[in-house]
Amino acid sequence: MNIFRLAGDMTHLASVLVLLLKIHTIKSCAGISLKTQELYALVFATRYLDLFTDYISLYNTLMKLIFLVSSFSIVWYIRHHKIVRRSYDKDQDTFRHYFLVLPCFLLALVINEKFTVKEIMWTFSLYLEAVAILPQLVLLQRTRNIDNLTGQYVFLLGAYRSLYILNWIYRYFTEPHYVHWITWISGLVQTLLYADFFYYYFQSWKNNVKLELPA
Amino acid sequence: YQAPPVKDEL
């Protein structure tokens, strides 16, 4: 494992922890899109089917379990926790799941490395992860005023994606036969979706003002 | 022939 991959995994982990911390301590999920969180839970559930079939390393298994448990906990908190759920702004978070899930699934049926259930689910999870942040970005645009933790959450997710790209470049030059078009293209699309957010995030950071997105 | 790398990423 290279340093980019490790740093990428750690920022990914940090993003989830920031979110859980916010929900757990402030007992609020204001500004968080339940739609995005549900999509991430679906992403992990479909991608980590190999937990049952392949063993890669203890690190790999543990991280997969952490992402599965944390994503489903976040969804549970927002939907069912008696205090947290009251802060969920249902009327603003209107993105439709199937609008993203269906095209990703159809694309996975057509473009995949192998036509098996496991492969198609894995490919589907990559396509879905690429666009799963969209409901969150739409919600941020709508509410415009973003609290620090939500801003940091999205920033850490974007950092994780950028580090994964550096990891792929590194692996391409250091490992033989390391070519994964599906992973790369969907990963690139995913990272580009953050570009706009990043721009405003850095602007607010540079000028030392509260992050606010233009309408 | 070399098998493709395992999917060891998260």
Chai-1 contact restraints between the chains, C-beta under 6 A:
chainA,res_idxA,chainB,res_idxB,connection_type,confidence,min_distance_angstrom,max_distance_angstrom,comment,restraint_id
A,I56,B,D8,contact,1.0,0.0,6.0,A-B,restraint_1
A,M63,B,L10,contact,1.0,0.0,6.0,A-B,restraint_2
A,H177,B,Q2,contact,1.0,0.0,6.0,A-B,restraint_3
A,Y178,B,P5,contact,1.0,0.0,6.0,A-B,restraint_4
